[in-house]
Amino acid sequence: MDFLRPDLQERLMKEHFEFRRLMEEHRAADEKLVVLQRKNGLSARESLEEVDLKKTKLRAKERIYQIVQEADRSH
């Protein structure tokens, strides 16, 4: 994520449970999306799963951004 400085990410991964959980959720959704997007054609169920995974990634990224902003303001 381009807004996330490596030093801040490292600190938050150690100190912030929600941040760590969201980063894992984002990574897992991204990995599943990669697998789906490699397929030649998606079934209806897979297409819905793709949409859900994209929403999951977006929600996680938005909350991660909020946490980063809060951390920047507090230091």
Biopython code that builds the backbone (N, CA, C, O; Angstrom):
import numpy as np
from Bio.PDB.StructureBuilder import StructureBuilder

atoms = [
    (1, "MET", "N", (0.845, -1.168, 0.000)),
    (1, "MET", "CA", (0.000, 0.000, 0.000)),
    (1, "MET", "C", (0.888, 1.229, 0.000)),
    (1, "MET", "O", (1.721, 1.405, 0.889)),
    (2, "ASP", "N", (0.712, 2.056, -0.976)),
    (2, "ASP", "CA", (1.626, 3.174, -1.206)),
    (2, "ASP", "C", (1.618, 4.228, -0.100)),
    (2, "ASP", "O", (2.585, 4.982, 0.009)),
    (3, "PHE", "N", (0.583, 4.314, 0.715)),
    (3, "PHE", "CA", (0.521, 5.312, 1.774)),
    (3, "PHE", "C", (1.191, 4.827, 3.057)),
    (3, "PHE", "O", (1.270, 5.572, 4.034)),
    (4, "LEU", "N", (1.669, 3.595, 3.062)),
    (4, "LEU", "CA", (2.162, 2.964, 4.274)),
    (4, "LEU", "C", (3.688, 2.931, 4.287)),
    (4, "LEU", "O", (4.311, 2.188, 3.529)),
    (5, "ARG", "N", (4.275, 3.743, 5.153)),
    (5, "ARG", "CA", (5.733, 3.753, 5.295)),
    (5, "ARG", "C", (6.194, 2.462, 5.965)),
    (5, "ARG", "O", (5.543, 1.987, 6.895)),
    (6, "PRO", "N", (7.296, 1.893, 5.512)),
    (6, "PRO", "CA", (7.776, 0.619, 6.085)),
    (6, "PRO", "C", (8.000, 0.683, 7.597)),
    (6, "PRO", "O", (7.677, -0.271, 8.304)),
    (7, "ASP", "N", (8.547, 1.790, 8.103)),
    (7, "ASP", "CA", (8.804, 1.890, 9.544)),
    (7, "ASP", "C", (7.497, 1.901, 10.334)),
    (7, "ASP", "O", (7.401, 1.280, 11.393)),
    (8, "LEU", "N", (6.498, 2.605, 9.819)),
    (8, "LEU", "CA", (5.208, 2.672, 10.493)),
    (8, "LEU", "C", (4.491, 1.322, 10.420)),
    (8, "LEU", "O", (3.877, 0.884, 11.392)),
    (9, "GLN", "N", (4.574, 0.675, 9.272)),
    (9, "GLN", "CA", (3.956, -0.638, 9.131)),
    (9, "GLN", "C", (4.558, -1.618, 10.135)),
    (9, "GLN", "O", (3.830, -2.365, 10.789)),
    (10, "GLU", "N", (5.846, -1.615, 10.254)),
    (10, "GLU", "CA", (6.518, -2.523, 11.184)),
    (10, "GLU", "C", (6.066, -2.262, 12.621)),
    (10, "GLU", "O", (5.789, -3.200, 13.368)),
    (11, "ARG", "N", (5.994, -1.002, 13.000)),
    (11, "ARG", "CA", (5.571, -0.645, 14.360)),
    (11, "ARG", "C", (4.130, -1.067, 14.607)),
    (11, "ARG", "O", (3.820, -1.659, 15.641)),
    (12, "LEU", "N", (3.251, -0.763, 13.660)),
    (12, "LEU", "CA", (1.845, -1.109, 13.836)),
    (12, "LEU", "C", (1.625, -2.622, 13.831)),
    (12, "LEU", "O", (0.751, -3.117, 14.543)),
    (13, "MET", "N", (2.391, -3.350, 13.053)),
    (13, "MET", "CA", (2.268, -4.814, 13.047)),
    (13, "MET", "C", (2.592, -5.383, 14.433)),
    (13, "MET", "O", (2.005, -6.383, 14.848)),
    (14, "LYS", "N", (3.511, -4.754, 15.132)),
    (14, "LYS", "CA", (3.898, -5.213, 16.461)),
    (14, "LYS", "C", (2.904, -4.764, 17.531)),
    (14, "LYS", "O", (2.617, -5.509, 18.468)),
    (15, "GLU", "N", (2.378, -3.539, 17.391)),
    (15, "GLU", "CA", (1.654, -2.908, 18.492)),
    (15, "GLU", "C", (0.138, -2.859, 18.333)),
    (15, "GLU", "O", (-0.568, -2.623, 19.313)),
    (16, "HIS", "N", (-0.375, -3.073, 17.136)),
    (16, "HIS", "CA", (-1.800, -2.819, 16.887)),
    (16, "HIS", "C", (-2.475, -4.080, 16.351)),
    (16, "HIS", "O", (-2.299, -4.448, 15.190)),
    (17, "PHE", "N", (-3.257, -4.742, 17.225)),
    (17, "PHE", "CA", (-3.891, -6.000, 16.854)),
    (17, "PHE", "C", (-4.803, -5.849, 15.635)),
    (17, "PHE", "O", (-4.730, -6.653, 14.706)),
    (18, "GLU", "N", (-5.654, -4.832, 15.633)),
    (18, "GLU", "CA", (-6.592, -4.650, 14.517)),
    (18, "GLU", "C", (-5.848, -4.432, 13.205)),
    (18, "GLU", "O", (-6.227, -4.988, 12.175)),
    (19, "PHE", "N", (-4.791, -3.626, 13.239)),
    (19, "PHE", "CA", (-3.982, -3.378, 12.044)),
    (19, "PHE", "C", (-3.427, -4.693, 11.500)),
    (19, "PHE", "O", (-3.507, -4.966, 10.302)),
    (20, "ARG", "N", (-2.866, -5.497, 12.394)),
    (20, "ARG", "CA", (-2.281, -6.780, 12.001)),
    (20, "ARG", "C", (-3.346, -7.691, 11.381)),
    (20, "ARG", "O", (-3.105, -8.325, 10.354)),
    (21, "ARG", "N", (-4.523, -7.752, 12.010)),
    (21, "ARG", "CA", (-5.621, -8.572, 11.498)),
    (21, "ARG", "C", (-6.080, -8.085, 10.133)),
    (21, "ARG", "O", (-6.334, -8.897, 9.243)),
    (22, "LEU", "N", (-6.190, -6.779, 9.952)),
    (22, "LEU", "CA", (-6.623, -6.207, 8.679)),
    (22, "LEU", "C", (-5.598, -6.452, 7.577)),
    (22, "LEU", "O", (-5.967, -6.742, 6.439)),
    (23, "MET", "N", (-4.334, -6.340, 7.903)),
    (23, "MET", "CA", (-3.291, -6.606, 6.911)),
    (23, "MET", "C", (-3.375, -8.059, 6.444)),
    (23, "MET", "O", (-3.237, -8.342, 5.254)),
    (24, "GLU", "N", (-3.602, -8.978, 7.387)),
    (24, "GLU", "CA", (-3.724, -10.391, 7.027)),
    (24, "GLU", "C", (-4.978, -10.630, 6.197)),
    (24, "GLU", "O", (-4.948, -11.382, 5.223)),
    (25, "GLU", "N", (-6.069, -9.997, 6.577)),
    (25, "GLU", "CA", (-7.322, -10.133, 5.824)),
    (25, "GLU", "C", (-7.151, -9.632, 4.390)),
    (25, "GLU", "O", (-7.618, -10.268, 3.446)),
    (26, "HIS", "N", (-6.487, -8.501, 4.233)),
    (26, "HIS", "CA", (-6.237, -7.905, 2.917)),
    (26, "HIS", "C", (-5.356, -8.839, 2.081)),
    (26, "HIS", "O", (-5.632, -9.071, 0.904)),
    (27, "ARG", "N", (-4.305, -9.367, 2.690)),
    (27, "ARG", "CA", (-3.366, -10.256, 1.983)),
    (27, "ARG", "C", (-4.066, -11.545, 1.540)),
    (27, "ARG", "O", (-3.891, -11.998, 0.408)),
    (28, "ALA", "N", (-4.852, -12.125, 2.435)),
    (28, "ALA", "CA", (-5.547, -13.376, 2.121)),
    (28, "ALA", "C", (-6.552, -13.170, 0.985)),
    (28, "ALA", "O", (-6.647, -13.998, 0.078)),
    (29, "ALA", "N", (-7.299, -12.066, 1.036)),
    (29, "ALA", "CA", (-8.261, -11.772, -0.027)),
    (29, "ALA", "C", (-7.534, -11.557, -1.349)),
    (29, "ALA", "O", (-8.000, -11.999, -2.399)),
    (30, "ASP", "N", (-6.400, -10.882, -1.295)),
    (30, "ASP", "CA", (-5.619, -10.633, -2.505)),
    (30, "ASP", "C", (-5.131, -11.947, -3.118)),
    (30, "ASP", "O", (-5.188, -12.122, -4.335)),
    (31, "GLU", "N", (-4.656, -12.861, -2.287)),
    (31, "GLU", "CA", (-4.184, -14.158, -2.789)),
    (31, "GLU", "C", (-5.317, -14.932, -3.454)),
    (31, "GLU", "O", (-5.123, -15.529, -4.513)),
    (32, "LYS", "N", (-6.486, -14.926, -2.845)),
    (32, "LYS", "CA", (-7.634, -15.622, -3.429)),
    (32, "LYS", "C", (-8.046, -14.987, -4.752)),
    (32, "LYS", "O", (-8.418, -15.685, -5.695)),
    (33, "LEU", "N", (-7.977, -13.656, -4.815)),
    (33, "LEU", "CA", (-8.313, -12.959, -6.062)),
    (33, "LEU", "C", (-7.359, -13.338, -7.181)),
    (33, "LEU", "O", (-7.785, -13.544, -8.317)),
    (34, "VAL", "N", (-6.084, -13.429, -6.871)),
    (34, "VAL", "CA", (-5.089, -13.798, -7.877)),
    (34, "VAL", "C", (-5.426, -15.160, -8.471)),
    (34, "VAL", "O", (-5.351, -15.352, -9.685)),
    (35, "VAL", "N", (-5.795, -16.097, -7.614)),
    (35, "VAL", "CA", (-6.153, -17.440, -8.086)),
    (35, "VAL", "C", (-7.371, -17.366, -9.005)),
    (35, "VAL", "O", (-7.380, -17.972, -10.077)),
    (36, "LEU", "N", (-8.389, -16.631, -8.590)),
    (36, "LEU", "CA", (-9.594, -16.501, -9.412)),
    (36, "LEU", "C", (-9.296, -15.836, -10.755)),
    (36, "LEU", "O", (-9.800, -16.260, -11.795)),
    (37, "GLN", "N", (-8.473, -14.795, -10.719)),
    (37, "GLN", "CA", (-8.214, -14.028, -11.931)),
    (37, "GLN", "C", (-7.326, -14.777, -12.925)),
    (37, "GLN", "O", (-7.229, -14.385, -14.088)),
    (38, "ARG", "N", (-6.689, -15.836, -12.478)),
    (38, "ARG", "CA", (-5.886, -16.663, -13.395)),
    (38, "ARG", "C", (-6.749, -17.607, -14.216)),
    (38, "ARG", "O", (-6.313, -18.121, -15.246)),
    (39, "LYS", "N", (-7.971, -17.833, -13.759)),
    (39, "LYS", "CA", (-8.867, -18.741, -14.473)),
    (39, "LYS", "C", (-9.332, -18.109, -15.782)),
    (39, "LYS", "O", (-9.436, -16.887, -15.891)),
    (40, "ASN", "N", (-9.605, -18.942, -16.758)),
    (40, "ASN", "CA", (-10.065, -18.446, -18.060)),
    (40, "ASN", "C", (-11.489, -17.928, -18.011)),
    (40, "ASN", "O", (-11.818, -16.946, -18.675)),
    (41, "GLY", "N", (-12.321, -18.571, -17.242)),
    (41, "GLY", "CA", (-13.704, -18.131, -17.111)),
    (41, "GLY", "C", (-14.188, -18.417, -15.712)),
    (41, "GLY", "O", (-13.807, -19.423, -15.113)),
    (42, "LEU", "N", (-15.026, -17.542, -15.182)),
    (42, "LEU", "CA", (-15.523, -17.734, -13.826)),
    (42, "LEU", "C", (-16.982, -18.161, -13.859)),
    (42, "LEU", "O", (-17.767, -17.699, -14.687)),
    (43, "SER", "N", (-17.320, -19.047, -12.945)),
    (43, "SER", "CA", (-18.725, -19.417, -12.787)),
    (43, "SER", "C", (-19.436, -18.243, -12.106)),
    (43, "SER", "O", (-18.795, -17.290, -11.663)),
    (44, "ALA", "N", (-20.742, -18.325, -12.032)),
    (44, "ALA", "CA", (-21.514, -17.267, -11.367)),
    (44, "ALA", "C", (-21.082, -17.138, -9.907)),
    (44, "ALA", "O", (-20.935, -16.030, -9.392)),
    (45, "ARG", "N", (-20.881, -18.274, -9.247)),
    (45, "ARG", "CA", (-20.460, -18.269, -7.854)),
    (45, "ARG", "C", (-19.075, -17.642, -7.691)),
    (45, "ARG", "O", (-18.832, -16.879, -6.756)),
    (46, "GLU", "N", (-18.174, -17.975, -8.612)),
    (46, "GLU", "CA", (-16.822, -17.401, -8.561)),
    (46, "GLU", "C", (-16.846, -15.902, -8.839)),
    (46, "GLU", "O", (-16.066, -15.149, -8.256)),
    (47, "SER", "N", (-17.728, -15.473, -9.718)),
    (47, "SER", "CA", (-17.849, -14.032, -9.994)),
    (47, "SER", "C", (-18.324, -13.290, -8.753)),
    (47, "SER", "O", (-17.838, -12.200, -8.453)),
    (48, "LEU", "N", (-19.269, -13.875, -8.034)),
    (48, "LEU", "CA", (-19.736, -13.261, -6.781)),
    (48, "LEU", "C", (-18.630, -13.255, -5.738)),
    (48, "LEU", "O", (-18.462, -12.282, -5.003)),
    (49, "GLU", "N", (-17.880, -14.341, -5.680)),
    (49, "GLU", "CA", (-16.761, -14.413, -4.749)),
    (49, "GLU", "C", (-15.723, -13.336, -5.075)),
    (49, "GLU", "O", (-15.157, -12.718, -4.173)),
    (50, "GLU", "N", (-15.481, -13.121, -6.352)),
    (50, "GLU", "CA", (-14.528, -12.089, -6.775)),
    (50, "GLU", "C", (-14.983, -10.717, -6.287)),
    (50, "GLU", "O", (-14.175, -9.948, -5.767)),
    (51, "VAL", "N", (-16.247, -10.407, -6.447)),
    (51, "VAL", "CA", (-16.788, -9.127, -5.985)),
    (51, "VAL", "C", (-16.642, -9.010, -4.471)),
    (51, "VAL", "O", (-16.225, -7.968, -3.964)),
    (52, "ASP", "N", (-16.984, -10.074, -3.750)),
    (52, "ASP", "CA", (-16.869, -10.058, -2.290)),
    (52, "ASP", "C", (-15.424, -9.869, -1.840)),
    (52, "ASP", "O", (-15.160, -9.137, -0.886)),
    (53, "LEU", "N", (-14.497, -10.522, -2.516)),
    (53, "LEU", "CA", (-13.083, -10.380, -2.163)),
    (53, "LEU", "C", (-12.599, -8.951, -2.403)),
    (53, "LEU", "O", (-11.841, -8.410, -1.599)),
    (54, "LYS", "N", (-13.027, -8.346, -3.490)),
    (54, "LYS", "CA", (-12.649, -6.956, -3.766)),
    (54, "LYS", "C", (-13.207, -6.024, -2.704)),
    (54, "LYS", "O", (-12.529, -5.087, -2.283)),
    (55, "LYS", "N", (-14.439, -6.271, -2.264)),
    (55, "LYS", "CA", (-15.039, -5.455, -1.206)),
    (55, "LYS", "C", (-14.288, -5.635, 0.111)),
    (55, "LYS", "O", (-14.059, -4.671, 0.841)),
    (56, "THR", "N", (-13.910, -6.870, 0.405)),
    (56, "THR", "CA", (-13.154, -7.155, 1.624)),
    (56, "THR", "C", (-11.832, -6.402, 1.610)),
    (56, "THR", "O", (-11.447, -5.780, 2.600)),
    (57, "LYS", "N", (-11.141, -6.465, 0.474)),
    (57, "LYS", "CA", (-9.869, -5.747, 0.352)),
    (57, "LYS", "C", (-10.056, -4.255, 0.542)),
    (57, "LYS", "O", (-9.268, -3.614, 1.236)),
    (58, "LEU", "N", (-11.093, -3.695, -0.067)),
    (58, "LEU", "CA", (-11.332, -2.259, 0.019)),
    (58, "LEU", "C", (-11.658, -1.840, 1.451)),
    (58, "LEU", "O", (-11.123, -0.845, 1.941)),
    (59, "ARG", "N", (-12.527, -2.588, 2.122)),
    (59, "ARG", "CA", (-12.872, -2.256, 3.516)),
    (59, "ARG", "C", (-11.627, -2.315, 4.391)),
    (59, "ARG", "O", (-11.400, -1.428, 5.213)),
    (60, "ALA", "N", (-10.827, -3.349, 4.216)),
    (60, "ALA", "CA", (-9.609, -3.486, 5.012)),
    (60, "ALA", "C", (-8.657, -2.327, 4.731)),
    (60, "ALA", "O", (-8.088, -1.751, 5.658)),
    (61, "LYS", "N", (-8.484, -1.989, 3.470)),
    (61, "LYS", "CA", (-7.569, -0.911, 3.105)),
    (61, "LYS", "C", (-8.035, 0.424, 3.664)),
    (61, "LYS", "O", (-7.219, 1.215, 4.139)),
    (62, "GLU", "N", (-9.337, 0.683, 3.614)),
    (62, "GLU", "CA", (-9.862, 1.941, 4.161)),
    (62, "GLU", "C", (-9.610, 2.046, 5.658)),
    (62, "GLU", "O", (-9.225, 3.107, 6.148)),
    (63, "ARG", "N", (-9.824, 0.955, 6.390)),
    (63, "ARG", "CA", (-9.594, 0.975, 7.836)),
    (63, "ARG", "C", (-8.101, 1.055, 8.137)),
    (63, "ARG", "O", (-7.700, 1.752, 9.069)),
    (64, "ILE", "N", (-7.276, 0.357, 7.371)),
    (64, "ILE", "CA", (-5.829, 0.458, 7.548)),
    (64, "ILE", "C", (-5.394, 1.908, 7.365)),
    (64, "ILE", "O", (-4.574, 2.417, 8.130)),
    (65, "TYR", "N", (-5.946, 2.569, 6.351)),
    (65, "TYR", "CA", (-5.603, 3.975, 6.106)),
    (65, "TYR", "C", (-5.983, 4.827, 7.317)),
    (65, "TYR", "O", (-5.213, 5.698, 7.721)),
    (66, "GLN", "N", (-7.157, 4.587, 7.898)),
    (66, "GLN", "CA", (-7.583, 5.347, 9.081)),
    (66, "GLN", "C", (-6.620, 5.125, 10.242)),
    (66, "GLN", "O", (-6.245, 6.072, 10.933)),
    (67, "ILE", "N", (-6.226, 3.886, 10.453)),
    (67, "ILE", "CA", (-5.296, 3.575, 11.544)),
    (67, "ILE", "C", (-3.962, 4.281, 11.319)),
    (67, "ILE", "O", (-3.376, 4.818, 12.259)),
    (68, "VAL", "N", (-3.485, 4.280, 10.080)),
    (68, "VAL", "CA", (-2.224, 4.948, 9.752)),
    (68, "VAL", "C", (-2.333, 6.453, 10.014)),
    (68, "VAL", "O", (-1.418, 7.060, 10.570)),
    (69, "GLN", "N", (-3.442, 7.040, 9.616)),
    (69, "GLN", "CA", (-3.646, 8.475, 9.850)),
    (69, "GLN", "C", (-3.655, 8.779, 11.345)),
    (69, "GLN", "O", (-3.043, 9.753, 11.782)),
    (70, "GLU", "N", (-4.337, 7.961, 12.123)),
    (70, "GLU", "CA", (-4.375, 8.145, 13.586)),
    (70, "GLU", "C", (-2.979, 8.012, 14.180)),
    (70, "GLU", "O", (-2.598, 8.793, 15.051)),
    (71, "ALA", "N", (-2.222, 7.035, 13.719)),
    (71, "ALA", "CA", (-0.871, 6.819, 14.220)),
    (71, "ALA", "C", (0.036, 7.994, 13.865)),
    (71, "ALA", "O", (0.867, 8.400, 14.677)),
    (72, "ASP", "N", (-0.117, 8.546, 12.655)),
    (72, "ASP", "CA", (0.692, 9.696, 12.247)),
    (72, "ASP", "C", (0.373, 10.928, 13.106)),
    (72, "ASP", "O", (1.263, 11.701, 13.458)),
    (73, "ARG", "N", (-0.894, 11.091, 13.430)),
    (73, "ARG", "CA", (-1.292, 12.253, 14.251)),
    (73, "ARG", "C", (-0.804, 12.124, 15.683)),
    (73, "ARG", "O", (-0.516, 13.131, 16.329)),
    (74, "SER", "N", (-0.708, 10.904, 16.189)),
    (74, "SER", "CA", (-0.338, 10.706, 17.586)),
    (74, "SER", "C", (1.172, 10.732, 17.823)),
    (74, "SER", "O", (1.624, 10.772, 18.968)),
    (75, "HIS", "N", (1.950, 10.708, 16.740)),
    (75, "HIS", "CA", (3.427, 10.723, 16.915)),
    (75, "HIS", "C", (4.039, 11.927, 16.320)),
    (75, "HIS", "O", (5.258, 12.094, 16.378)),
]
sb = StructureBuilder()
sb.init_structure("model")
sb.init_model(0)
sb.init_chain("A")
sb.init_seg("    ")
for serial, (resi, resn, name, xyz) in enumerate(atoms, 1):
    if name == "N":
        sb.init_residue(resn, " ", resi, " ")
    sb.init_atom(name, np.array(xyz, "f"), 0.0, 1.0, " ", f" {name:<3s}", serial, name[0])
structure = sb.get_structure()
